[in-house]
């Protein structure tokens, strides 16, 4: 179930368009429910969690946690881009015997 389908099926959730923390909190709830219901592959769910929590290693002080910081860019590439590439390969390539 997509994030928007999940929200549409609930009466108790309202997205506040200008509140990024509100959106991240709601998305985290969707992620946990989708993960528990096995609607997401675990590797993809982990990448989404990292993005929502902005928890990339090495942990930086909040003021340095921007894409202007080379270490943060490297961590995002390693923890998000490379992991999504692996998930993509897993779902788009036929099984090899």
Number of C-alpha atoms within 10 A of each C-alpha: 11 12 13 10 9 14 17 12 9 9 7 7 11 12 13 10 8 8 9 11 12 14 15 16 13 16 20 16 12 18 21 14 14 18 16 11 10 11 13 17 11 13 13 16 17 18 18 17 17 15 15 16 12 14 15 19 14 10 13 14 8 8 7 13 17 14 12 9 12 12 18 19 15 16 17 21 13 14 18 19 14 13 17 18 10 14 16 12 11 11 9 9 8 8 7 4 3
